[in-house]
Amino acid sequence: MKLKQMLPLALLLALLATSCTTVRVVTDYDRNVNFSEYQSFAFYRPGIDKAKISDLDKKRILRAIDTELSAKGMTKAENPDVLVSIFTKESERVDVYNNNYGWGWGWNPWWYGGSTVARSTEGTLYIDLIDAKKNELVWQGIGSADLITSGDVEKKVKRINEIVHEILLKYPPELK
């Protein structure tokens, strides 16, 4: 009987554990652009300086972007084809789970019920690629995910790398 009562809690914990690893990604791009022409990049400092996060997190994000773009064959350059800019947003996410489960029949036999509230900090990272010659936005990737807010720097670096990786998996876009 106790196993049946623990099942909802176990399912909730499994859901919470898997939801922490999810990165939701959306991209948009100019359909008239030939992305194969972009071979080099540089970071757009005026845009990056406006991001409202710590300088340490900016460095972590920029290193992750550098790693991902380099893996795609792009190189850093003084006169780049594209400029890379970032923007961030942060919000508190509140999930309410209503756990109303019952077993049997009649008036309240073995009934378990209640609500669980889970709070987490969700961050959104925008990665913009700007055509350096035209000064026009050509691609934007947006990734939203739960953030690591504890003091564990290694976990934070790993999470930032994961978010950037998931966003840049969508670059260059598959043209149809």
LINCORWO-V690708 format. One record per backbone hydrogen bond with DSSP energy under -1.0 kcal/mol. CO is the residue of the C=O (numbers start at 1). NH is the residue of the N-H. If there is no record, write none. Layout:
co:CO nh:NH
co:CO nh:NH
//
This chain:
co:1 nh:5
co:2 nh:6
co:3 nh:7
co:6 nh:10
co:7 nh:11
co:8 nh:12
co:9 nh:13
co:10 nh:14
co:11 nh:15
co:12 nh:16
co:13 nh:17
co:14 nh:18
co:15 nh:19
co:16 nh:20
co:24 nh:144
co:26 nh:142
co:28 nh:140
co:30 nh:33
co:34 nh:37
co:35 nh:38
co:39 nh:75
co:40 nh:82
co:41 nh:77
co:42 nh:84
co:43 nh:45
co:44 nh:48
co:45 nh:49
co:48 nh:51
co:51 nh:53
co:54 nh:58
co:55 nh:59
co:56 nh:60
co:57 nh:61
co:58 nh:62
co:59 nh:63
co:60 nh:64
co:61 nh:65
co:62 nh:66
co:63 nh:67
co:64 nh:68
co:65 nh:69
co:66 nh:70
co:67 nh:71
co:69 nh:74
co:70 nh:73
co:75 nh:41
co:81 nh:132
co:82 nh:42
co:83 nh:130
co:84 nh:44
co:85 nh:128
co:87 nh:126
co:89 nh:124
co:91 nh:122
co:93 nh:120
co:95 nh:118
co:97 nh:116
co:101 nh:112
co:106 nh:108
co:112 nh:101
co:114 nh:99
co:116 nh:97
co:118 nh:95
co:120 nh:93
co:121 nh:147
co:122 nh:91
co:123 nh:145
co:124 nh:89
co:125 nh:143
co:126 nh:87
co:127 nh:141
co:128 nh:85
co:129 nh:138
co:129 nh:139
co:130 nh:83
co:131 nh:135
co:136 nh:131
co:138 nh:30
co:139 nh:129
co:140 nh:28
co:141 nh:127
co:142 nh:26
co:143 nh:125
co:144 nh:24
co:145 nh:123
co:151 nh:153
co:152 nh:156
co:153 nh:157
co:154 nh:158
co:155 nh:159
co:156 nh:160
co:157 nh:161
co:158 nh:162
co:159 nh:163
co:160 nh:164
co:161 nh:165
co:162 nh:166
co:163 nh:167
co:164 nh:168
co:165 nh:169
co:167 nh:170
co:168 nh:171
//
